[in-house]
Amino acid sequence: MGDTEAVSFQGQPYMVMLIIGLPTTFMLFELNAIFQAAGDKLPLTIVLIVSSLPNALLDPVFIYGWSPIPPMGIMGAGFATSLLKGILITLWFLGDNKWIQKKI
């Protein structure tokens, strides 16, 4: 795709972490499709916008390390993204979503 070998080598750990987090990404896609089919995309859109802030805050923590968290380099950015998606999906399913049944 036009990148150098060095760029591919540095991006590989990031992609590995994103691939590990693919199940949660697919679940978010499914939730998005459900809300779109029900005609209400606003709740999930708000959740995704609000979840972007913790991701932006956690990226430097996992990239450069902080206190007990060792520096992970670029892999830390993928780890933070996958971790937050997993937490987001878990909180979504543990939360009270009775209003979804009314919409669908």
A tleap script that builds the chain and sets N, CA, C and O, in Angstrom:
source leaprc.protein.ff14SB
mol = sequence {
  NMET GLY ASP THR GLU ALA VAL SER PHE GLN
  GLY GLN PRO TYR MET VAL MET LEU ILE ILE
  GLY LEU PRO THR THR PHE MET LEU PHE GLU
  LEU ASN ALA ILE PHE GLN ALA ALA GLY ASP
  LYS LEU PRO LEU THR ILE VAL LEU ILE VAL
  SER SER LEU PRO ASN ALA LEU LEU ASP PRO
  VAL PHE ILE TYR GLY TRP SER PRO ILE PRO
  PRO MET GLY ILE MET GLY ALA GLY PHE ALA
  THR SER LEU LEU LYS GLY ILE LEU ILE THR
  LEU TRP PHE LEU GLY ASP ASN LYS TRP ILE
  GLN LYS LYS CILE
}
set mol.1.N position { 0.810 -1.194 0.000 }
set mol.1.CA position { 0.000 0.000 0.000 }
set mol.1.C position { 0.851 1.255 0.000 }
set mol.1.O position { 0.349 2.346 0.270 }
set mol.2.N position { 2.110 1.117 -0.294 }
set mol.2.CA position { 2.950 2.285 -0.416 }
set mol.2.C position { 3.716 2.642 0.847 }
set mol.2.O position { 4.418 3.653 0.861 }
set mol.3.N position { 3.608 1.856 1.900 }
set mol.3.CA position { 4.365 2.177 3.106 }
set mol.3.C position { 5.708 1.462 3.085 }
set mol.3.O position { 5.917 0.501 2.344 }
set mol.4.N position { 6.599 1.957 3.910 }
set mol.4.CA position { 7.912 1.343 3.983 }
set mol.4.C position { 7.870 0.159 4.941 }
set mol.4.O position { 6.907 -0.024 5.685 }
set mol.5.N position { 8.913 -0.627 4.909 }
set mol.5.CA position { 8.990 -1.786 5.800 }
set mol.5.C position { 9.022 -1.356 7.262 }
set mol.5.O position { 8.470 -2.044 8.121 }
set mol.6.N position { 9.655 -0.235 7.552 }
set mol.6.CA position { 9.739 0.258 8.929 }
set mol.6.C position { 8.364 0.641 9.465 }
set mol.6.O position { 8.040 0.368 10.621 }
set mol.7.N position { 7.565 1.272 8.622 }
set mol.7.CA position { 6.216 1.667 9.047 }
set mol.7.C position { 5.362 0.427 9.289 }
set mol.7.O position { 4.622 0.366 10.270 }
set mol.8.N position { 5.458 -0.551 8.411 }
set mol.8.CA position { 4.708 -1.794 8.582 }
set mol.8.C position { 5.130 -2.510 9.861 }
set mol.8.O position { 4.289 -3.050 10.580 }
set mol.9.N position { 6.414 -2.515 10.142 }
set mol.9.CA position { 6.930 -3.172 11.338 }
set mol.9.C position { 6.408 -2.487 12.603 }
set mol.9.O position { 6.062 -3.165 13.571 }
set mol.10.N position { 6.350 -1.162 12.607 }
set mol.10.CA position { 5.867 -0.432 13.784 }
set mol.10.C position { 4.360 -0.546 13.944 }
set mol.10.O position { 3.862 -0.517 15.070 }
set mol.11.N position { 3.626 -0.675 12.856 }
set mol.11.CA position { 2.176 -0.754 12.930 }
set mol.11.C position { 1.645 -2.132 13.271 }
set mol.11.O position { 0.479 -2.273 13.639 }
set mol.12.N position { 2.480 -3.146 13.155 }
set mol.12.CA position { 2.029 -4.517 13.403 }
set mol.12.C position { 1.517 -4.730 14.834 }
set mol.12.O position { 0.450 -5.324 14.988 }
set mol.13.N position { 2.209 -4.284 15.886 }
set mol.13.CA position { 1.665 -4.492 17.239 }
set mol.13.C position { 0.328 -3.786 17.459 }
set mol.13.O position { -0.536 -4.298 18.171 }
set mol.14.N position { 0.157 -2.614 16.851 }
set mol.14.CA position { -1.104 -1.888 16.955 }
set mol.14.C position { -2.235 -2.704 16.330 }
set mol.14.O position { -3.312 -2.833 16.911 }
set mol.15.N position { -1.981 -3.250 15.148 }
set mol.15.CA position { -2.994 -4.039 14.466 }
set mol.15.C position { -3.321 -5.317 15.224 }
set mol.15.O position { -4.474 -5.749 15.239 }
set mol.16.N position { -2.321 -5.927 15.853 }
set mol.16.CA position { -2.572 -7.134 16.641 }
set mol.16.C position { -3.558 -6.830 17.767 }
set mol.16.O position { -4.478 -7.609 18.015 }
set mol.17.N position { -3.368 -5.710 18.443 }
set mol.17.CA position { -4.278 -5.345 19.535 }
set mol.17.C position { -5.679 -5.047 19.005 }
set mol.17.O position { -6.666 -5.396 19.652 }
set mol.18.N position { -5.780 -4.415 17.854 }
set mol.18.CA position { -7.102 -4.147 17.279 }
set mol.18.C position { -7.784 -5.433 16.834 }
set mol.18.O position { -9.002 -5.565 16.955 }
set mol.19.N position { -7.014 -6.373 16.326 }
set mol.19.CA position { -7.598 -7.652 15.908 }
set mol.19.C position { -8.115 -8.416 17.120 }
set mol.19.O position { -9.160 -9.062 17.043 }
set mol.20.N position { -7.400 -8.352 18.228 }
set mol.20.CA position { -7.874 -8.992 19.460 }
set mol.20.C position { -9.203 -8.379 19.891 }
set mol.20.O position { -10.066 -9.081 20.418 }
set mol.21.N position { -9.374 -7.084 19.674 }
set mol.21.CA position { -10.599 -6.401 20.062 }
set mol.21.C position { -11.704 -6.425 19.023 }
set mol.21.O position { -12.720 -5.753 19.199 }
set mol.22.N position { -11.535 -7.184 17.937 }
set mol.22.CA position { -12.550 -7.229 16.881 }
set mol.22.C position { -13.936 -7.686 17.351 }
set mol.22.O position { -14.931 -7.141 16.874 }
set mol.23.N position { -14.047 -8.652 18.255 }
set mol.23.CA position { -15.403 -9.035 18.687 }
set mol.23.C position { -16.193 -7.865 19.265 }
set mol.23.O position { -17.389 -7.740 19.002 }
set mol.24.N position { -15.551 -7.019 20.034 }
set mol.24.CA position { -16.276 -5.873 20.585 }
set mol.24.C position { -16.602 -4.854 19.501 }
set mol.24.O position { -17.645 -4.203 19.552 }
set mol.25.N position { -15.718 -4.716 18.529 }
set mol.25.CA position { -16.006 -3.812 17.417 }
set mol.25.C position { -17.215 -4.305 16.633 }
set mol.25.O position { -18.074 -3.512 16.247 }
set mol.26.N position { -17.284 -5.613 16.398 }
set mol.26.CA position { -18.436 -6.172 15.687 }
set mol.26.C position { -19.722 -5.975 16.485 }
set mol.26.O position { -20.777 -5.712 15.909 }
set mol.27.N position { -19.635 -6.100 17.807 }
set mol.27.CA position { -20.823 -5.875 18.635 }
set mol.27.C position { -21.300 -4.430 18.539 }
set mol.27.O position { -22.503 -4.171 18.506 }
set mol.28.N position { -20.364 -3.496 18.495 }
set mol.28.CA position { -20.754 -2.088 18.328 }
set mol.28.C position { -21.401 -1.861 16.971 }
set mol.28.O position { -22.359 -1.095 16.867 }
set mol.29.N position { -20.896 -2.516 15.928 }
set mol.29.CA position { -21.520 -2.412 14.612 }
set mol.29.C position { -22.947 -2.961 14.648 }
set mol.29.O position { -23.856 -2.383 14.053 }
set mol.30.N position { -23.136 -4.079 15.349 }
set mol.30.CA position { -24.465 -4.672 15.454 }
set mol.30.C position { -25.424 -3.753 16.209 }
set mol.30.O position { -26.570 -3.575 15.794 }
set mol.31.N position { -24.962 -3.173 17.310 }
set mol.31.CA position { -25.808 -2.228 18.040 }
set mol.31.C position { -26.180 -1.036 17.168 }
set mol.31.O position { -27.317 -0.565 17.198 }
set mol.32.N position { -25.231 -0.560 16.405 }
set mol.32.CA position { -25.493 0.554 15.504 }
set mol.32.C position { -26.561 0.172 14.477 }
set mol.32.O position { -27.460 0.962 14.190 }
set mol.33.N position { -26.459 -1.036 13.926 }
set mol.33.CA position { -27.443 -1.495 12.946 }
set mol.33.C position { -28.825 -1.655 13.574 }
set mol.33.O position { -29.834 -1.344 12.941 }
set mol.34.N position { -28.874 -2.137 14.807 }
set mol.34.CA position { -30.157 -2.299 15.498 }
set mol.34.C position { -30.823 -0.949 15.697 }
set mol.34.O position { -32.013 -0.793 15.427 }
set mol.35.N position { -30.064 0.017 16.164 }
set mol.35.CA position { -30.643 1.343 16.387 }
set mol.35.C position { -31.034 2.009 15.073 }
set mol.35.O position { -32.048 2.704 15.000 }
set mol.36.N position { -30.239 1.798 14.049 }
set mol.36.CA position { -30.569 2.378 12.752 }
set mol.36.C position { -31.864 1.761 12.221 }
set mol.36.O position { -32.700 2.470 11.661 }
set mol.37.N position { -32.036 0.455 12.391 }
set mol.37.CA position { -33.260 -0.209 11.946 }
set mol.37.C position { -34.469 0.273 12.737 }
set mol.37.O position { -35.578 0.349 12.207 }
set mol.38.N position { -34.249 0.597 14.009 }
set mol.38.CA position { -35.343 1.094 14.847 }
set mol.38.C position { -35.596 2.581 14.609 }
set mol.38.O position { -36.572 3.134 15.116 }
set mol.39.N position { -34.730 3.222 13.849 }
set mol.39.CA position { -34.913 4.643 13.546 }
set mol.39.C position { -34.387 5.573 14.613 }
set mol.39.O position { -34.763 6.745 14.647 }
set mol.40.N position { -33.513 5.075 15.497 }
set mol.40.CA position { -32.997 5.907 16.582 }
set mol.40.C position { -31.507 5.654 16.762 }
set mol.40.O position { -31.114 4.717 17.457 }
set mol.41.N position { -30.683 6.479 16.143 }
set mol.41.CA position { -29.237 6.318 16.256 }
set mol.41.C position { -28.635 7.202 17.334 }
set mol.41.O position { -27.453 7.065 17.650 }
set mol.42.N position { -29.417 8.100 17.901 }
set mol.42.CA position { -28.883 9.074 18.851 }
set mol.42.C position { -28.257 8.449 20.100 }
set mol.42.O position { -27.163 8.868 20.479 }
set mol.43.N position { -28.894 7.458 20.770 }
set mol.43.CA position { -28.274 6.921 22.005 }
set mol.43.C position { -26.877 6.360 21.783 }
set mol.43.O position { -25.959 6.672 22.542 }
set mol.44.N position { -26.705 5.543 20.761 }
set mol.44.CA position { -25.391 4.950 20.529 }
set mol.44.C position { -24.392 6.001 20.065 }
set mol.44.O position { -23.210 5.917 20.396 }
set mol.45.N position { -24.850 6.981 19.309 }
set mol.45.CA position { -23.967 8.057 18.876 }
set mol.45.C position { -23.435 8.825 20.071 }
set mol.45.O position { -22.249 9.151 20.126 }
set mol.46.N position { -24.295 9.113 21.017 }
set mol.46.CA position { -23.875 9.816 22.232 }
set mol.46.C position { -22.872 8.975 23.010 }
set mol.46.O position { -21.862 9.493 23.485 }
set mol.47.N position { -23.145 7.680 23.143 }
set mol.47.CA position { -22.235 6.792 23.866 }
set mol.47.C position { -20.869 6.765 23.200 }
set mol.47.O position { -19.851 6.821 23.890 }
set mol.48.N position { -20.824 6.682 21.875 }
set mol.48.CA position { -19.545 6.631 21.167 }
set mol.48.C position { -18.778 7.946 21.275 }
set mol.48.O position { -17.552 7.941 21.386 }
set mol.49.N position { -19.489 9.066 21.242 }
set mol.49.CA position { -18.828 10.362 21.381 }
set mol.49.C position { -18.261 10.512 22.792 }
set mol.49.O position { -17.131 10.968 22.969 }
set mol.50.N position { -19.048 10.128 23.786 }
set mol.50.CA position { -18.591 10.246 25.174 }
set mol.50.C position { -17.424 9.294 25.441 }
set mol.50.O position { -16.546 9.609 26.245 }
set mol.51.N position { -17.402 8.138 24.782 }
set mol.51.CA position { -16.315 7.180 25.011 }
set mol.51.C position { -15.015 7.598 24.335 }
set mol.51.O position { -13.962 7.039 24.643 }
set mol.52.N position { -15.060 8.558 23.431 }
set mol.52.CA position { -13.839 9.017 22.765 }
set mol.52.C position { -12.913 9.753 23.726 }
set mol.52.O position { -11.692 9.687 23.581 }
set mol.53.N position { -13.473 10.444 24.693 }
set mol.53.CA position { -12.643 11.186 25.648 }
set mol.53.C position { -11.775 10.253 26.500 }
set mol.53.O position { -10.568 10.478 26.596 }
set mol.54.N position { -12.353 9.203 27.126 }
set mol.54.CA position { -11.467 8.294 27.868 }
set mol.54.C position { -10.408 7.637 26.992 }
set mol.54.O position { -9.295 7.386 27.454 }
set mol.55.N position { -10.738 7.356 25.739 }
set mol.55.CA position { -9.753 6.766 24.838 }
set mol.55.C position { -8.599 7.729 24.619 }
set mol.55.O position { -7.436 7.326 24.644 }
set mol.56.N position { -8.917 9.005 24.402 }
set mol.56.CA position { -7.866 10.010 24.203 }
set mol.56.C position { -7.020 10.173 25.466 }
set mol.56.O position { -5.826 10.458 25.376 }
set mol.57.N position { -7.623 9.998 26.630 }
set mol.57.CA position { -6.878 10.127 27.881 }
set mol.57.C position { -6.037 8.892 28.185 }
set mol.57.O position { -4.941 9.006 28.734 }
set mol.58.N position { -6.544 7.715 27.831 }
set mol.58.CA position { -5.817 6.480 28.131 }
set mol.58.C position { -4.707 6.169 27.132 }
set mol.58.O position { -3.760 5.462 27.474 }
set mol.59.N position { -4.802 6.675 25.921 }
set mol.59.CA position { -3.760 6.404 24.932 }
set mol.59.C position { -2.365 6.763 25.435 }
set mol.59.O position { -1.473 5.917 25.383 }
set mol.60.N position { -2.139 7.998 25.926 }
set mol.60.CA position { -0.786 8.311 26.416 }
set mol.60.C position { -0.358 7.460 27.610 }
set mol.60.O position { 0.825 7.161 27.772 }
set mol.61.N position { -1.326 7.072 28.446 }
set mol.61.CA position { -0.996 6.248 29.615 }
set mol.61.C position { -0.422 4.910 29.173 }
set mol.61.O position { 0.580 4.451 29.721 }
set mol.62.N position { -1.052 4.285 28.185 }
set mol.62.CA position { -0.565 2.984 27.735 }
set mol.62.C position { 0.610 3.104 26.762 }
set mol.62.O position { 1.427 2.187 26.679 }
set mol.63.N position { 0.710 4.194 26.037 }
set mol.63.CA position { 1.832 4.366 25.110 }
set mol.63.C position { 3.129 4.639 25.876 }
set mol.63.O position { 4.146 3.991 25.633 }
set mol.64.N position { 3.089 5.601 26.803 }
set mol.64.CA position { 4.307 6.019 27.519 }
set mol.64.C position { 4.451 5.388 28.890 }
set mol.64.O position { 5.520 5.472 29.494 }
set mol.65.N position { 3.399 4.756 29.397 }
set mol.65.CA position { 3.443 4.155 30.719 }
set mol.65.C position { 3.208 5.192 31.805 }
set mol.65.O position { 3.512 6.373 31.643 }
set mol.66.N position { 2.660 4.720 32.910 }
set mol.66.CA position { 2.415 5.613 34.040 }
set mol.66.C position { 2.259 4.772 35.281 }
set mol.66.O position { 1.413 3.879 35.328 }
set mol.67.N position { 3.060 5.045 36.280 }
set mol.67.CA position { 3.049 4.349 37.562 }
set mol.67.C position { 3.182 2.837 37.343 }
set mol.67.O position { 4.226 2.398 36.861 }
set mol.68.N position { 2.159 2.010 37.678 }
set mol.68.CA position { 2.366 0.554 37.530 }
set mol.68.C position { 2.223 0.065 36.092 }
set mol.68.O position { 2.565 -1.080 35.798 }
set mol.69.N position { 1.725 0.912 35.194 }
set mol.69.CA position { 1.507 0.496 33.803 }
set mol.69.C position { 2.797 0.722 33.016 }
set mol.69.O position { 3.260 1.856 32.898 }
set mol.70.N position { 3.376 -0.350 32.479 }
set mol.70.CA position { 4.631 -0.191 31.724 }
set mol.70.C position { 4.376 0.457 30.372 }
set mol.70.O position { 3.279 0.328 29.827 }
set mol.71.N position { 5.368 1.153 29.817 }
set mol.71.CA position { 5.196 1.716 28.475 }
set mol.71.C position { 5.051 0.599 27.437 }
set mol.71.O position { 5.831 -0.352 27.414 }
set mol.72.N position { 4.042 0.736 26.587 }
set mol.72.CA position { 3.761 -0.311 25.597 }
set mol.72.C position { 4.020 0.166 24.170 }
set mol.72.O position { 3.906 -0.612 23.223 }
set mol.73.N position { 4.362 1.428 24.016 }
set mol.73.CA position { 4.589 1.952 22.677 }
set mol.73.C position { 3.284 2.039 21.898 }
set mol.73.O position { 2.213 2.232 22.472 }
set mol.74.N position { 3.392 1.893 20.596 }
set mol.74.CA position { 2.210 2.029 19.755 }
set mol.74.C position { 1.178 0.934 20.036 }
set mol.74.O position { -0.014 1.126 19.795 }
set mol.75.N position { 1.632 -0.204 20.543 }
set mol.75.CA position { 0.713 -1.265 20.921 }
set mol.75.C position { -0.242 -0.788 22.016 }
set mol.75.O position { -1.373 -1.267 22.104 }
set mol.76.N position { 0.204 0.147 22.844 }
set mol.76.CA position { -0.626 0.688 23.914 }
set mol.76.C position { -1.847 1.417 23.392 }
set mol.76.O position { -2.903 1.388 24.025 }
set mol.77.N position { -1.720 2.073 22.243 }
set mol.77.CA position { -2.871 2.762 21.655 }
set mol.77.C position { -3.934 1.755 21.229 }
set mol.77.O position { -5.123 1.974 21.457 }
set mol.78.N position { -3.518 0.670 20.621 }
set mol.78.CA position { -4.465 -0.384 20.243 }
set mol.78.C position { -5.071 -1.052 21.455 }
set mol.78.O position { -6.254 -1.391 21.459 }
set mol.79.N position { -4.254 -1.244 22.497 }
set mol.79.CA position { -4.757 -1.850 23.730 }
set mol.79.C position { -5.812 -0.965 24.385 }
set mol.79.O position { -6.854 -1.458 24.819 }
set mol.80.N position { -5.548 0.341 24.457 }
set mol.80.CA position { -6.504 1.268 25.064 }
set mol.80.C position { -7.819 1.265 24.296 }
set mol.80.O position { -8.889 1.252 24.905 }
set mol.81.N position { -7.755 1.275 22.989 }
set mol.81.CA position { -8.962 1.268 22.167 }
set mol.81.C position { -9.757 -0.018 22.372 }
set mol.81.O position { -10.972 0.029 22.567 }
set mol.82.N position { -9.085 -1.159 22.330 }
set mol.82.CA position { -9.768 -2.436 22.514 }
set mol.82.C position { -10.334 -2.565 23.924 }
set mol.82.O position { -11.445 -3.063 24.107 }
set mol.83.N position { -9.578 -2.121 24.910 }
set mol.83.CA position { -10.038 -2.183 26.297 }
set mol.83.C position { -11.297 -1.348 26.494 }
set mol.83.O position { -12.260 -1.813 27.104 }
set mol.84.N position { -11.297 -0.130 25.988 }
set mol.84.CA position { -12.458 0.741 26.171 }
set mol.84.C position { -13.672 0.242 25.404 }
set mol.84.O position { -14.796 0.396 25.880 }
set mol.85.N position { -13.482 -0.342 24.253 }
set mol.85.CA position { -14.618 -0.921 23.535 }
set mol.85.C position { -15.209 -2.079 24.326 }
set mol.85.O position { -16.428 -2.230 24.396 }
set mol.86.N position { -14.353 -2.889 24.916 }
set mol.86.CA position { -14.831 -3.993 25.751 }
set mol.86.C position { -15.597 -3.499 26.963 }
set mol.86.O position { -16.645 -4.046 27.307 }
set mol.87.N position { -15.074 -2.457 27.616 }
set mol.87.CA position { -15.764 -1.879 28.767 }
set mol.87.C position { -17.091 -1.274 28.336 }
set mol.87.O position { -18.094 -1.422 29.034 }
set mol.88.N position { -17.108 -0.601 27.206 }
set mol.88.CA position { -18.324 0.027 26.689 }
set mol.88.C position { -19.407 -1.019 26.416 }
set mol.88.O position { -20.559 -0.835 26.810 }
set mol.89.N position { -19.049 -2.095 25.753 }
set mol.89.CA position { -20.020 -3.156 25.468 }
set mol.89.C position { -20.514 -3.787 26.759 }
set mol.89.O position { -21.709 -4.043 26.902 }
set mol.90.N position { -19.609 -4.041 27.705 }
set mol.90.CA position { -20.002 -4.639 28.979 }
set mol.90.C position { -20.978 -3.741 29.723 }
set mol.90.O position { -22.007 -4.211 30.208 }
set mol.91.N position { -20.666 -2.456 29.818 }
set mol.91.CA position { -21.567 -1.526 30.502 }
set mol.91.C position { -22.905 -1.419 29.785 }
set mol.91.O position { -23.951 -1.276 30.417 }
set mol.92.N position { -22.860 -1.491 28.460 }
set mol.92.CA position { -24.105 -1.396 27.686 }
set mol.92.C position { -25.032 -2.558 28.015 }
set mol.92.O position { -26.227 -2.360 28.233 }
set mol.93.N position { -24.478 -3.782 28.052 }
set mol.93.CA position { -25.313 -4.950 28.304 }
set mol.93.C position { -25.685 -5.096 29.774 }
set mol.93.O position { -26.701 -5.716 30.088 }
set mol.94.N position { -24.894 -4.545 30.672 }
set mol.94.CA position { -25.245 -4.587 32.096 }
set mol.94.C position { -26.244 -3.500 32.477 }
set mol.94.O position { -26.916 -3.596 33.504 }
set mol.95.N position { -26.337 -2.470 31.644 }
set mol.95.CA position { -27.234 -1.355 31.936 }
set mol.95.C position { -28.693 -1.706 31.700 }
set mol.95.O position { -29.020 -2.777 31.188 }
set mol.96.N position { -29.549 -0.793 32.081 }
set mol.96.CA position { -30.989 -0.966 31.918 }
set mol.96.C position { -31.382 -0.469 30.531 }
set mol.96.O position { -31.446 0.737 30.292 }
set mol.97.N position { -31.641 -1.387 29.634 }
set mol.97.CA position { -31.954 -1.032 28.248 }
set mol.97.C position { -33.388 -1.402 27.882 }
set mol.97.O position { -33.654 -1.828 26.758 }
set mol.98.N position { -34.312 -1.239 28.828 }
set mol.98.CA position { -35.702 -1.606 28.564 }
set mol.98.C position { -36.324 -0.748 27.475 }
set mol.98.O position { -37.239 -1.194 26.783 }
set mol.99.N position { -35.844 0.465 27.317 }
set mol.99.CA position { -36.416 1.342 26.298 }
set mol.99.C position { -36.122 0.859 24.890 }
set mol.99.O position { -36.800 1.253 23.941 }
set mol.100.N position { -35.102 -0.004 24.749 }
set mol.100.CA position { -34.806 -0.564 23.421 }
set mol.100.C position { -35.975 -1.433 22.972 }
set mol.100.O position { -36.369 -1.390 21.806 }
set mol.101.N position { -36.530 -2.218 23.884 }
set mol.101.CA position { -37.638 -3.098 23.546 }
set mol.101.C position { -38.842 -2.297 23.071 }
set mol.101.O position { -39.601 -2.770 22.226 }
set mol.102.N position { -39.029 -1.091 23.599 }
set mol.102.CA position { -40.141 -0.252 23.171 }
set mol.102.C position { -39.929 0.242 21.747 }
set mol.102.O position { -40.887 0.393 20.989 }
set mol.103.N position { -38.669 0.495 21.382 }
set mol.103.CA position { -38.368 1.024 20.049 }
set mol.103.C position { -38.444 -0.077 18.990 }
set mol.103.O position { -38.849 0.173 17.855 }
set mol.104.N position { -38.056 -1.281 19.365 }
set mol.104.CA position { -37.976 -2.362 18.368 }
set mol.104.C position { -39.215 -3.153 18.385 }
set mol.104.O position { -39.348 -4.109 17.621 }
savepdb mol mol.pdb
quit
